[in-house]
Structure formats: C-alpha cells, structure tokens
C-alpha cells in the first residue's frame, strides 16, 4: 500500500495535461476525482498557482535585493518552461512554442516594474504597465484562437488583467510597507488562479471532449479535489515563506503568519463542511499544536543555534504526522489508511524542513528546487484525500443528488454546481487566528 500511495502523491511537475486510461465516459456516473478532465484541471491548478506564488516572491525579493532573488527569478522562469509540455500535449509543438514565447516573455515585465519602483520612476512604471497590458491582449487572443472561442478573448482578458493587477497590488503594498494589505491581496490573487485554471480547463475539455473521454472539469468531486489542492498548496507556500521570514526577522513576518492562520481557518471550514464541527475541532487541535507552532520553534532554535531545541521541535512534527495520519484514517473510515496518510504527511514535513535548511545554509537554488518539489507534492495529497472522501461518501458527490444543504464554494459559477463551500472564505474565528499568531511571534522573539 505504501508503494501505491507514493505513486499517487508523486509531484506532478512536468506531467502533460492528458493522462490516458484514467477513466472512461461511463465512470462519471460513479463520482470520482480521477478522470482525464480532472487531471487537466489539477495540472493547471498547480502550474498557474505556482506561477503566481513565484511571481510575487521574485518581485519582492528583487526589490529587497535579497540574496535569493536570482534563484527566485530562475524558479519563476522554470515554471513557465514546465508549462510547455502540458500545452504541447493538447495543441502540439507549434502551439506550445507560441505559448512559451508569450507567457515566458511576460516574466520580464515584472523585472521592469521592480526597477521602476526602486528608481521611483513614474515614466518607467507607465512603460512597464503598457507592456503588461500588451501581454494581456496578446495572450488572451492566443487563448481565444487555441480554444476555438471556447475561452473568448474578452473573458480571458478580464481574468488575466485581474491577475496582473493583483500581482502588482501585492507588490505595491509590500513596497509601501502595508504588509497586512499585501498578504490579504496575496490570498485573493492566489485563489483567482484556480478560477483561471477552471475556466481554461473547461474551455479545452469543451473543445476536445473525446480527447478527455467526455469527462467534465466541474463535477462536485473535481471541485473538491481542486479546493483541497488549493488549501494544501497554499499551506506549503505560506509555511515555507513564513519560516524564511522568521529566520530573516522580516518586518512582514507577523502578516505572513496571519495568512497561514487564515489558511488554517479555511481548512477547518472545509473539514467542517464534510465531517461536521466535531471533526473540524479535532482537525484544528492536531493541526495547530504540534505542526504550525513547531515550525516557529524550529526557526527560533535555528536563530539561537540551539540544535537540541531544533531536534525537539522536529520531533513534534513527527508526532503531528502520526496524529494527523490517524485523524485522516479515522475520518475517512479507512479509505485513506492511517499508515499511508502518515507517510504522506511526513514526506511533506521533510520537504518543508529541507526548503528551510537549504535557505539558512545559503544554498538558494537548492532551496527553490525543494520549494517547487514540495509545492507540487501537495497536489498529490489533494488528489488522494479528495479520492478518499468521495469514495467514502459517494452520495454527496453524485451529480444527480446535489443536496441543497451542502456548502458552496466562493469561486463563482452556478451555486448548484459547487459543492464544497466556505473553503475560500475566511470563516475561522479571528480570535483563534490572532492567538496562534501571538504564540508564534513569542517563539521567534525568545
């Protein structure tokens, strides 16, 4: 079983959009997260959301003149390169080449925006914004043509322009020192990438139904998988970033920690929508104590060069992996076996720690490689967890049974077609979030 689990949760970086043999058209009568259309959407979830995370990171690091800025920009560029095989699998080599020319090239505009901010040059800023707008227009036209109008240029422009505005808003607020607004905007911009991946994957599947075995991107089971993808990957990104900020004693550390706690609150709401308030309370207790808090303890101990305290904090993460594995095994009634869940969580924690250790050692290229590996890994976790839940509760995810009382997502579209609500809204208690933030801040400042 462990061997099979490892295959399921392997990083999806470099996969093509088409994964043949996963399901036939008839299997959607039985709810499943494992269909060709679901794989397409998940792959785009991964690559597009990672682009956003790395774009924001590269811009802020470059503005600060951080030692890892070059490595961050290389990771951003590699993300664009990794999209090319995925596009080629649908639109051929010629289409992929044109995609790469447009999309990879637009990363250069972010560098222009950074330089304009450093130089406080409004003329350079205006020129860079013009370049961004040209990208929005050109890339939208490409998507319209490639999808044969299933993603119209006007709709694509609106979505891509909003994405660019959100990236710029995060950066501007960061430059101005408004870290609260920057992190609030970061979370909104991050969620928007999943709306884009849904729209694009739906357009492709509508255009080429037979290539995707007539499966759909927007079933309630696929919505669950995408929602868990988002929550899990955002957790990894914020955990890794937060540990870096703590180590660097960054002025925005408290606000990155707030974002991580808001992610926890969203995760709790998602668990409550599936397993009720009691299950959500159990989740929060396990998730916060020996997990989120232990990360802050690792940072504090590293700053104090206290190896014994580092090992003690890492032992807490092992305890968390065992406890959370048991929680998932019990919650899913064994559909995700506790042993397999524990192994997956331990691998996730290993990648978080590896990313942090390489960063503190100054091996920034290795740290970003580990970051990308760890980020991709979370989409495997989203897959196996959503699969376990759908297998456990097929009636809740059968399209003909869409119960009205099920919560709705905040991603837009028909409410009747979105099953896992409250996942995007910050529904957790503000008191809980702020208490957790104060605990971590005290750990860092000891």
FENBELGI-V81130 format. One record per run of one state. SS is the DSSP state (alpha for helix, beta for strand, coil for the rest). FROM is the first residue (numbers start at 1). TO is the last residue. If there is no record, write none. Layout:
{{SS	FROM	TO} {SS	FROM	TO}}
//
This chain:
{{coil	1	1} {alpha	2	8} {coil	9	24} {alpha	25	29} {coil	30	35} {alpha	36	64} {coil	65	68} {alpha	69	119} {coil	120	121} {alpha	122	146} {coil	147	152} {alpha	153	175} {coil	176	178} {alpha	179	207} {coil	208	209} {alpha	210	212} {coil	213	219} {alpha	220	248} {coil	249	252} {alpha	253	303} {coil	304	306} {alpha	307	331} {coil	332	337} {alpha	338	360} {coil	361	363} {alpha	364	392} {coil	393	393} {alpha	394	397} {coil	398	398} {alpha	399	401} {coil	402	414} {alpha	415	417} {coil	418	429} {alpha	430	445} {coil	446	446}}
//
